[in-house]
């Protein structure tokens, strides 16, 4: 099958993993194992309706039997998966873009002989009836986001200060893609004659170009943990449309407006299957030529590139929304251990903090009996003043995007302003204090240390007129929304 039917684990908000069951119902307990949200390209082996008829508002859940990278198979419910590819064999037809499986309608239930539901690792004594299987598509060669020679991650230990890690030797194995050349048929030679004609090669017929969306077209990329709701207009005062946009789905941007209330978010009007709907900017990133829409295209990518979801944004005066918690940065959810990277123009590590009260078993204050936001945590350096393990990177003026430099000039920081960025709640750090970073170098991994409820990155930016770092508190006056430097 040229377009395999595969699944992406999209999960639910607040949970970094999804349970894999031994059968198509939650009663198959305990789970076989857990799989991180964000795991992709999982071949779909079978689809069955919930065997106890479990449903949501009358629609029966479907369960997908998947092949996992560890060689095991197991079942995940359709509301936790995003699927794409040729699902004809399972009654779904061809799904051209990633879609939450629960939102799809099966046109029929295939007449496939029932198979015994075997626990993982158990081999049936007799061959089971054939099951439509989809081979995993071979991975395309990709260019890693991190540099060719990242430093090896340093395992965080609460009592030992960080030592300079040695850079590992990276062996680059070239990926050889075999190329087959189709032979062009040659016309048979003409019959022998007194004046033979010279045979001419037969030219292949011209191939009409395939219409494609221009690569520079402005697109909104959904960055929620699951499907994203939409509105009838550019504000939460408008009713929801009932149309959900798929996580990681890309939708053409038609218009951008800024709301007039609360935090004054921008809203994107996007096209979904020919319908125009509105979505708030904190739920999306964007790509392509967005200059005509007033969206800077030169900002840094989010530190975890693709495998993250939006949790919470910046909420400070003068646009403080009193209905939300005050917050001086962004929270981006991700699986524990997800790599994070510095900006594309490099930077310098000016501060590393190791949380001495964060243990492997109980990394967060919540696990140690504190309530989230306990004032005692914010006064305790052993908890990193609530930030847990963190790294602060300095980005000087020449390393900043042009749009960021212009913004800082407009706010009175001058044309040599510096940005200091904190990456907090990390599990491990792969850099040392004073280290000069190369483009996109890995600085550590996502974690759950300090004042934290689940694995996530707290991203906080502060601007300064001076490149000299004298302490995080001393640049407090320059705190600003991270949208000044990063795409969401």
ZIWOHU-V379735 format. One record per run of one state. SS is the DSSP state (helix for helix, strand for strand, loop for the rest). FROM is the first residue (numbers start at 1). LEN is the number of residues. Records with the same first field share a line. If there is no record, write none. Layout:
SS = FROM-LEN ; FROM-LEN
//
This chain:
loop = 1-5 ; 10-7 ; 22-11 ; 37-5 ; 50-5 ; 57-2 ; 61-1 ; 68-5 ; 91-2 ; 104-47 ; 152-2 ; 155-12 ; 168-51 ; 223-5 ; 232-8 ; 246-4 ; 259-7 ; 273-2 ; 288-3 ; 294-6 ; 301-8 ; 313-2 ; 316-11 ; 328-2 ; 334-5 ; 342-5 ; 354-10 ; 365-1 ; 369-6 ; 379-2 ; 387-3 ; 396-1 ; 400-2 ; 411-7 ; 425-3 ; 430-6 ; 438-4 ; 446-1 ; 448-2 ; 451-5 ; 465-8 ; 481-1 ; 485-1 ; 487-2
strand = 6-4 ; 17-5 ; 33-4 ; 42-8 ; 55-2 ; 59-2 ; 62-6 ; 73-5 ; 81-7 ; 93-8 ; 151-1 ; 154-1 ; 167-1 ; 219-4 ; 228-4 ; 240-6 ; 250-9 ; 266-7 ; 275-6 ; 284-4 ; 300-1 ; 309-4 ; 315-1 ; 327-1 ; 330-4 ; 339-3 ; 347-7 ; 364-1 ; 390-6 ; 418-7 ; 428-2 ; 436-2 ; 442-4 ; 447-1 ; 450-1 ; 456-9 ; 479-2 ; 486-1
helix = 78-3 ; 88-3 ; 101-3 ; 281-3 ; 291-3 ; 366-3 ; 375-4 ; 381-6 ; 397-3 ; 402-9 ; 473-6 ; 482-3
//
